[in-house]
Amino acid sequence: MDLDTVTDELYALPRDEFIAVRDERARQARADGDRELATEIGRLRKPSTAAWLANLLAREQPGEINGLVELGEALRRAHSELDGDALRRLSGQRHELVAELAGQARQLGRSAGRQVSESVSRELEDTFTAALGNPDAARVLAAGRLSSGLQPGASDEWGWPSGGGSQQHGSDPGVQQRGSEPRTRQRDQKQRDQLRRDLDAARRAASDAEASLRDAADSLSRAERNEDAANQTVTERRAELAAAEHAAGEAADERAAARRNHEAADRQARQSQQRVDDLERSRDD
């Protein structure tokens, strides 16, 4: 058993089974003497509903996610080549594909008996948009191991606002470059550099938050196990108390019966002695 195998198993499970199986695998690793693996397994987070649906789509329909990855590559290539026509065409495909994938994920959820809320639908769309704009995000999605939905940054890697298309205010990207191409390229490079710095900072913050959340989840898991153990102890003590009360009741009944027998025997003894005394007096007379 290794972390990669367990991770793949857990994120392929129905969402409601995640915690129980995760804790069981952690116990198995601990029983095998691998405490480090047990700790790593215990830190794996139960996926959000949107993440679970995205994982389900990636695992059951990998070709759809491959199409998303290919479109993202085409968009980045068109942007680097300053191909305005391609950017406009691919932008339309981008919105259509995001909506289509979100719809397919919702359908998978309904087929699995899940109600998909509007907020979950928006999180799905954000996840697919983020995967389009960033190859690292796309790889995480394609692996089917998301624990939470992906969030687009302030802008995609090709420089578009996350909620918009390839153009702003109806202008043509190709026309914008004419007459000021070197200056524009320099500005675009600065923007991309800043975006990468922002992305790195956001990833570090997300990593720190993820670590804090894993620690909190680990603490919660321990607290839940302690609570279960305490409840089990209470149940056992109550059973022992009930058994003791039953035994005490039986002992009290036995004592009462013994007392009655003693009293009856005492009466019988007195009566017998009285009979002896009467007979002796009769003989003396």
Secondary structure, DSSP 4 states (H G I P E B T S, - for coil): --HHHHHHHHHTS-GGGHHHHHHHHHHHHHHTT-HHHHHHHHTPPPPPHHHHHHHHHHHH-HHHHHHHHHHHHHHHHHHHTT-HHHHHHHHHHHHHHHHHHHHHHHHHHHHTT----HHHHHHHHHHHHHHHH-HHHHHHHHHT--SS-----SB-TTS-BTTS-S-STT--HHHHHTT-HHHHHHHHHHHHHHHHHHHHHHHHHHHHHHHHHHHHHHHHHHHHHHHHHHHHHHHHHHHHHHHHHHHHHHHHHHHHHHHHHHHHHHHHHHHHHHHHHHHHHHHH-
